[in-house]
Amino acid sequence: MAARVAHRTRPATADLVRGVAVDAAADQPALVERVLDRLRAATPELFADPAIAREMTAATRANVSRVHGLLCTPDSLAPEVLPADALDLARASARQLVPLIALLEACRLAQVIISDWWRHRLEATLIDRAELIAASELAHERINAFIDVAAAEVRAIYDEEREAWEGGGPGRRARLVSRLLAGEALDVDGAAGLLGYPLRARHVGLVVWADGAGASTPALEQVAAGVVRRLSAREALTVNCSERAVWVWAVADGVVGEPSAEVSDGVAVAVGPAATGIEGFRQTHRDALEAQRVAVLQGGARAPVTRYEDVEVAAIMSRSAPDVHRFVRRALGALADDDASSARLRETLSAYLASGESQSATARRLGAHRNTIGHRLRAIEDALGPSLGPRRVALELALDLVERLGPPPRAG
């Protein structure tokens, strides 16, 4: 008599996905950070303004949580409406003239990152190939269905908010500026006439924003006017891009002055370099937004007015915070730590490199005794090794980044 073969009953595919999702609940914050890091690098315009950056973070966290909930639900494939935080992001982006295409690009990039993360999670858990294929297809289907709904709702909410926001005269002017910044093919002279601003001139761009409990729009415009005067500029164009920020362009015919100004508490200013023509109109604004982004990263250590020229290296290198932290740690080692001793050694190393690696010149620059500088340089050599010269560029970049952005967090 033939022996009976026991057949294992396969778990339902939805239950497999649910089991993996339940086990992965504690790892969702790490997935949120992965998505945000990739979005910061790919769509920096969504993080340039502090208010939009906060909305973007909240929306990403809510959407990752919603996807996790869908995968934990074994009996439903129907996509759900977007979380409230994601809808708030669409509304805020419309009011602050963030291009819709940037939001949609973020949706699709998040879809790729989240799908890839869950695929690897399933592969690490499920051994049976047939079960893995079925579970991966189901998870992919649910994630795609949700992102399709997300993209459609973002577009609808964005268009609705823009229509409401642009109902009056200032709104129409903001819409025209938005189209110019987006590079649309417009009659430049006609747009200049409508705006009352010479678009073919040499421009300096500013971003002025409320950085504390909040400042009124008139207060922001008053600060902007003071900075424009100190820049020796004229004929300013001001756009209220939100209740907490204004964008400003000013004509700079000659030498641009020093932008320092009396800035009230709770208000911050970022300034782009002067540039000419319609492309200069766009470029100085992009640079001002980048200066603002670095200023926000600097936190309480920043100056009231941040010039792009002063933070250009930090702006270029800080689009991916984890990469910056790794670079600084590799270059400076223990000197990157956030303590008084490390800060003193960084100051000494910076002065030493700026003084042509002369111990005497470093002592004079810092107003310290030559023996004191010698002790510090030996401590630096113990931490970094001898022969600093071949690493000079990396060391100077890392020192500048720490000065601008602060010490990186400790690894692990």
N, C-alpha and C positions, 0 to 999 in steps of 0.2 A: 504494500500500500504506500502510495507516494506521500511523502511528508508534506504537510501544509506549510505554505510560505506566508509568514506574517507580513502584511502590508501596513506601513506607517501612514496614518492619516495626516495629510498635510494641513497645517493651520491655514485659515483663510488669509488671503493676501493683506486685507485691511488690518487684521489683527497683528500680522507680522510688522507692518509699518507702525502700528500703534505701539507695540512693544519696544521697538527701537526708539521711537519718539519719546516715550515716557522715560526711558533710561537716559536720554540726552537732555533732559530738562535743565540740569545744572550747567550745561555747556552753552546755553543760549546767549548769555552776556558776551562770551568770547566770540560767538558768531556775529553779534551786533558790532563789536569793535573791528572785526575783519571787514565787514561790509562798509563801515564808516571810513576806514583807512583807504580802501580802494576808491570810494566815492570822492574823498578829499583830493586824491591824485588825479582822477579822471574828470571831475566836474568841480573845480575850485570855486566857480562862481556861486555854488550853493553854500559855501562856507565863508565867503568874504565878509558878509555882514553878520555881526554877532547874533542878531535876532533870528536871521534865517538859519544860521548854524545850529542854534538851540532847537528850532523847529525841526531841522533835518535830523538831529540826533534823536529827538522824541519820536518822530515818524518812523525812523529806522527801527528803533526798539519796539514800537507797537506793531510794525509789519512783521518782524521776525517772530514776535510772540503770536501773532495771528496765524502765520504759517505753521508754527509748532502746534497750535490748537487744532488746525485742520488735519494735520497728520495724526493727531491723537484721537480723532473722531472716526471710528471704524465704519460708520453707516451712512456717510454723506460725502458726495463729491461736489456738491453745489458750492461755488465760491461765495464768500460773504462780502458785504460792503466794507469799504475801507474803515479803519479805526479813525476816531475823531482827530487824533494827532496828525495823521496823514492828510486829512482834509484841511486842517489848520495850516499845514505846510503849503498846500496848493494856494490857499487864500493869501498867505503872507508873501509868497513868491510873486503872485500877480500884482500885489500892491507895491512891491519893491522892484518891479521891472525885471525880475529874473526871467530869462527866456524860457518859454514853455518847453522848447526842445531839450533844455538842460534837465528839466524834471523828468521828461519821458526817457531820456538817455539814462538817468539815474535809476528809473524803474527797471529798465531792461538789464542794466549792469547788475543790479541787486538780484534780479532773477537768476542770472548766470552764477553769481557767487553762492547764493543760497542753494540752488539746485546742485551745484558741484559739492558743496559741503555735505548735504544730505546723502548724495550718492556715495561719497567716501564713508559716511557713517554706516550706511546699509552694508557696504562691501566689507567693512571691518567686523560686522556683527553676524551676517547671514552666510552660512557655509554652503548650503544647497544652492546650486547654480540656477535651477528653475525658480526657486523661491526668490532668489536675489533679483532675477530679471523681472519677475512679476511685481515685486515690491518697488523696484526702481521705477518701473513704468507708472505705477499708481502714484508714487510720490511726485514724479515729474509732472503727471497730469494735474494733480491738485495744485502744485506750486504755479504752473503755467496758467491755470484757470484763475487763480487769485490775482496774479500779476496782470492778466488781461483786464480784469475788472478794475484793478488799481489804475492802470494807464487810462482807461476810459473815464473813470471818475475824476482823476486828476485833471484831464483835459476839460471836462465839463465844469468843474468847480473853478478852475483857473479862468476860463472864458467868462463865466458868470461874474466872478469877482472883478476882472478887468473891465467888463462893461459897466459895472456899478461904480468902480473907482474912477473911470474916465468920463463920467457923465458931465462934468463941468469943464470950464476953460482950462484951469491948471492941469486937469487930467488929460486933456487933449494935447497939451504941451508935453506932458510926461510921456505920452504915447509916441509922439514924434521923436523925442529924444531916444526912446527905447528902440525905435526903428533905425535911427542913425547909428546907435551903438551896435545893433545887430548886423550892420553892413548892408542894409537893403539899398537897392538902386533908387535913390531919390534925387530930386532936383536940389542940389546943395544950396544954391542961391535962394531958391524959393523957400526952403526950410529955414534959412537964415532970416529971411524976412518975417516969417511967421513967428519965429522965436525972438526976434529983435536982438540977435546976437551974431557977430561975424564969424561964421564957421570956417572961413579960409584963413583966419588969423593964427597967431602963435598962442597956444593955450597953456594954462596951468590948471590941472584938475585937483579938486579937493573932495574929501568925504568928511562930513562933520556929523557926529552921532552922540546920542545920549548914552553915557557909560555908567550911570549910577541908577538912582531911583527913578530918573527920568527928567528930561528938560523939555520945555515947550519948544515948538517949532520956531517961534520968534527968537527965543534965546539961541537956538542953533544958528539961525540966520545972522544974528548979531555977531556971534563968534566968527562965522565965516567972513563977514564983512571986514572985521578987524584983521584977519589973516590976509585977506586980499589986499588991504591997504599996505601991510608990511611987505608984501611981495612986489610992491610997486606995479600992481596990475589994475585993470579997469574993466568996465562993461561986463560985469559978472552975470552969468546965467545960473539960476538956482532952480533945482527941481526937488520938490518934497517927495522923496521916494517912499517914505513911510512916516508914521507919527514919531519915530525916534531917530530919523536920519535924513540929511539933505545931501544932495550931490551938487557940486558947484564947479563951473568953468569960468576962468577969468582970462582976459587978453593981457599978454605980457609982451610988450613991444621991445623992451630993452633988457637990461640985466635984471634977472629975478632976484629980489631981495631975500633977506633972512626971514623965514616964516614964523619965527617965534612970536607969540602974542599972549595977552592976558586971556587965559581960558578958564572959565568958571568951573567949579567942582562939578563932576558928573558929566562933563563934555570932553570929547577927544576929537582930534583932527588928524587926518592923513593927507599928504600932499604928493602928487605925482610930478615928475620932471616936465619942463616945458617942451612942447612938441607942436609942429605946424600943420595946418590944414585939417581936412576932415579925418584923415587917418591919425593925425596928431590929437584931435579931439577924442578919438577912441582910446589911443594909447595912453595918454596922460591919465585918463579915467581908470583904465585897467591897472596902471601902476599905483594909483591912489588906493584902489581896492586891495591890491596886494600889500601896500604899506599898512592899511587898516588891519588886514589879517595878521600880519606880524605883530602889530601893536596889541591886538587882542591876546596873542600868544604870550607876549611879555607880561601881561597882567599889571600888577601894581608897580612894576619896575620901569614902565615906559615913561617917556616924556609926554607932556600935554600935546605936543605937535610932533608927528612922526613923518619924516621925509623918506620917500622911496630910496633916494640915493644913499641914505645912511643905513638902510636895512636890506639892500638889494641882495647881498649874498645869503642872508637869512631867508629872504623871500624865495629865492630860487631853490634853496636846499631844504626848506621846511615843509614842502607839500606832502611829504609822507613822514609823519612824526616818528614812527618806529625806525625808519631808515636813518633819520638824523641822529636819533639816540644811539644807534649802533655805531655810526661813524664817529661820533664824539667819544664814545667809550673806547673804541679801538685806538683812536688817536691819543687820547689823554689818560687812559687808564684810571688809576685812583685819583688823579688830579681833577677828574670830572665830578667828584663827590660834592655834595651840598653841605660843606662845613667851612668854618673860618680858615682852617689850615690849608685846605685845598684851594680856597679862593685866593689866599695870599701867595701860594705857589703859582697859580695861574697868572696873577698880576705880575709876578717876577719873571715868569717865562715870556709873557707878552712883551715886557719891557726889554728883556734880554735879546729877543729876536729883532725888535725894533731898533736896538742899539748896535746892530751888526755883531751880535754875540760877544760884546765887550763887557766884562765884569765891571770895570771902572765906570763906563758910560751908564750901565744899568743902575749902579749905586747912585750916580748923580741924578739920573732921571727920577728915581724913586725917593731921593732924599734919605737914603739909608747908608749905613757904614758898609764899606767894601767887604769886611769879614762876614757881616750878616748876609749879604747877597751870596757870598761864597757858600755859606751853610745851606741856603735855600737851593742854590744850583746843584749842590751835591744831593739834596733830597729829591730834586727833580730828576737827576740822572739815575738815582736808585729806583724811581718809579717808572721812568721811560726808557732807561738804558742810555748808553753814550751815543755820540754822533747824531746830534739833533738836526744838523744841516740838511741831510738828504730828505728829512721829513718836514722841512720848514713849511711848505705850502699847506700840507694837511694840518699841521699844528696851528698855523695862523687861522685857517678856516674854522677849526674846532674851537679855538679860543674866542673867535668872533661870535660863533653860534651860541656858546655858553653866555657870553656877555649880553647878547641880544635876547636870547630865549630862556636863559636860566639853565642850571645843571639838569641833566637827564635823570629820570628815575633809575633807581638801582635795578639791575637785571634780576628777574625771578622774584 
